[in-house]
């Protein structure tokens, strides 16, 4: 609503234009500055989950000279869809990683595979897998032990 002046200089509140009482154009009342547009949502990184199994697919937590560890790294977009053809980088704190480069490409289901072998040193360790999706770094890890 605004205000408009009548010929006898009396002021009254008028409905939206045109003012039915005097025909004068409405003078809008200020409602303050306009609200800024909402910022776009910040990009989210990938979801990375890891699973450790023996070569037959049985879940394990210990790697030995006769039992290599098969690590499946599942990579998904924030909406839950698998991310195929993405480069994943992995590193281990104990044991020997195959491929030695530490890099693997995800398949059509969004999985990258690594093998961890015992290397003669006993102890507990971690495999950490990481990648960048939508310019956001993401990582996941799994703990295991090595006995020789």
C-alpha distance (Angstrom), angle and dihedral (degrees) to the residues before:
residue distance angle dihedral
X1 . . .
X2 3.78 . .
X3 3.78 140.4 .
X4 3.77 131.0 -99.3
X5 3.81 132.7 -175.4
X6 3.79 124.4 -120.2
X7 3.82 121.7 -147.6
X8 3.81 92.4 -99.7
X9 3.83 89.6 57.1
X10 3.77 94.2 -112.3
X11 3.81 113.7 138.7
X12 3.76 125.0 -141.5
X13 3.82 137.5 166.8
X14 3.77 112.9 -98.1
X15 3.82 132.1 -162.8
X16 3.82 117.9 -114.1
X17 3.85 115.1 -54.9
X18 2.84 136.8 -25.1
X19 3.77 99.2 44.8
X20 3.78 105.9 -129.7
X21 3.80 94.2 -156.3
X22 3.79 99.3 55.9
X23 3.81 108.6 1.8
X24 3.82 90.7 -125.0
X25 3.79 118.1 140.0
X26 3.75 114.3 -96.9
X27 3.80 119.5 -107.5
X28 3.80 105.2 -143.2
X29 3.77 119.5 -133.9
X30 3.80 114.1 -124.7
X31 3.77 116.0 -106.7
X32 3.81 94.3 -172.2
X33 3.78 130.0 -105.3
X34 3.77 119.3 -24.7
X35 3.80 116.4 -99.8
X36 3.80 115.3 -100.3
X37 3.80 114.9 -111.8
X38 3.79 114.8 -98.5
X39 3.79 114.4 -94.1
X40 3.80 115.5 -114.8
X41 3.81 113.5 -101.4
X42 3.78 115.6 -89.8
X43 3.80 114.0 -104.0
X44 3.78 115.9 -99.9
X45 3.77 125.6 -141.6
X46 3.78 128.0 -127.0
X47 3.79 124.4 -79.5
X48 3.80 110.0 -119.0
X49 3.80 123.3 -167.3
X50 3.81 127.8 176.1
X51 3.78 133.0 -154.5
X52 3.83 126.7 -170.3
X53 3.81 119.3 -152.8
X54 3.78 139.4 152.0
X55 3.80 118.2 -102.9
X56 3.83 89.6 -90.0
X57 3.82 90.6 58.4
X58 3.84 99.1 -105.1
X59 3.81 114.2 139.6
X60 3.80 113.0 -109.9
X61 3.80 139.2 173.1
X62 3.81 98.6 -166.2
X63 3.80 129.6 67.7
X64 3.82 119.3 -159.0
X65 3.81 135.8 173.1
X66 3.84 88.0 -92.1
X67 3.84 97.8 37.7
X68 3.78 116.1 58.4
X69 3.78 118.3 -167.1
X70 3.81 119.8 -120.3
X71 3.79 109.7 -155.3
X72 3.79 117.3 -160.9
X73 3.78 113.1 -162.2
X74 3.81 111.3 -162.6
X75 3.80 114.6 -161.2
X76 3.81 121.4 -166.4
X77 3.79 136.0 173.3
X78 3.82 117.7 -115.9
X79 3.84 88.2 -96.7
X80 3.84 90.4 58.1
X81 3.82 98.0 -105.9
X82 3.83 116.3 135.4
X83 3.80 116.4 -107.3
X84 3.82 109.8 -135.0
X85 3.81 124.4 -167.5
X86 3.80 94.8 23.2
X87 3.81 122.7 139.9
X88 3.80 113.7 -122.3
X89 3.80 121.6 -167.6
X90 3.80 120.1 -154.1
X91 3.78 136.6 -176.9
X92 3.79 134.5 -178.2
X93 3.78 129.5 -148.9
X94 3.82 92.0 -151.4
X95 3.79 134.3 18.9
X96 3.81 128.2 26.8
X97 3.79 121.2 -67.0
X98 3.81 123.0 -142.6
X99 2.98 119.9 -127.0
X100 3.79 88.6 42.6
X101 3.81 90.8 -151.6
X102 3.81 87.5 68.0
X103 3.80 91.8 -134.7
X104 3.79 128.5 113.2
X105 3.78 135.0 167.8
X106 3.80 119.9 -125.6
X107 3.81 115.8 -118.9
X108 3.83 126.9 -133.5
X109 3.84 89.7 -74.6
X110 3.82 92.2 53.0
X111 3.83 95.1 -106.7
X112 3.79 128.9 134.3
X113 3.82 120.5 -168.5
X114 3.80 130.6 -144.9
X115 3.79 133.7 172.5
X116 3.80 123.4 -144.0
X117 3.80 117.3 -158.8
X118 3.78 130.5 -168.6
X119 3.79 110.0 -105.0
X120 3.82 102.4 -169.2
X121 3.81 96.4 -85.6
X122 3.81 119.5 107.5
X123 3.77 121.6 -147.0
X124 3.77 146.6 81.2
X125 3.77 124.0 -65.3
X126 3.76 148.3 164.7
X127 3.77 134.4 -121.6
X128 3.79 111.7 -150.9
X129 3.81 121.0 -166.4
X130 3.79 121.9 -167.8
X131 3.79 141.7 174.6
X132 3.78 141.6 161.4
X133 3.80 120.8 -114.4
X134 3.80 124.6 174.7
X135 3.84 87.7 -4.2
X136 3.82 91.0 -60.4
X137 3.82 120.7 117.0
X138 3.82 113.7 -132.3
X139 3.78 132.4 -178.6
X140 3.77 143.5 176.0
X141 3.78 133.6 -172.0
X142 3.78 143.6 -163.0
X143 3.81 129.8 -160.8
X144 3.82 125.2 -137.2
X145 3.77 140.9 159.3
X146 3.78 131.3 -122.7
X147 3.80 123.8 -150.1
X148 3.77 126.0 179.1
